[in-house]
Amino acid sequence: MAIEESNFIVVSNPIWINNNEFAFRSFEDELYIANNENSIEMIAEGVVDFKTR
């Protein structure tokens, strides 16, 4: 998985979401989605906290 090779994830609170994806915040306060196809996509900037439903 691509996320295992990255070094910009904030270790606290990555959140699993549907379809084997999960969301996490980077050290630069950006929100990303990662999946099993070895892709990581930035979806927001300036994120302090986030929640999923």
C-alpha positions in Angstrom: 0.0 0.0 0.0 1.3 3.4 -0.9 0.8 4.9 2.6 3.3 2.4 4.1 6.0 4.1 2.0 5.1 7.7 2.9 6.6 9.8 5.7 4.1 12.7 5.8 1.2 11.1 7.6 0.3 12.3 11.1 0.4 9.1 13.1 -2.6 9.9 15.2 -6.1 9.0 14.0 -6.1 7.8 10.4 -9.7 6.9 9.8 -10.9 3.9 7.8 -13.7 4.6 5.4 -15.6 2.5 2.9 -14.0 0.5 0.0 -10.7 -0.2 1.8 -9.8 3.5 1.8 -8.7 5.6 4.7 -8.4 9.3 5.4 -5.5 10.9 7.2 -4.0 14.4 7.8 -0.4 15.3 6.8 2.1 17.3 8.9 1.3 20.2 6.6 -2.5 20.1 7.6 -3.6 18.6 4.3 -6.3 15.9 4.1 -5.6 12.8 2.0 -7.4 9.6 0.9 -5.4 6.4 0.4 -6.5 3.1 -1.1 -5.3 -0.4 -2.0 -4.4 0.6 -5.6 -1.3 2.4 -4.3 -2.8 5.9 -4.7 -2.8 8.8 -2.4 -5.0 11.8 -3.2 -5.0 15.2 -1.5 -8.6 16.3 -1.0 -8.3 19.4 1.2 -5.8 21.9 2.6 -5.7 23.7 6.0 -7.3 20.9 7.9 -7.0 21.0 11.6 -9.4 18.1 12.4 -11.8 15.9 10.5 -14.5 13.3 11.2 -16.2 10.7 9.0 -19.7 9.1 9.1 
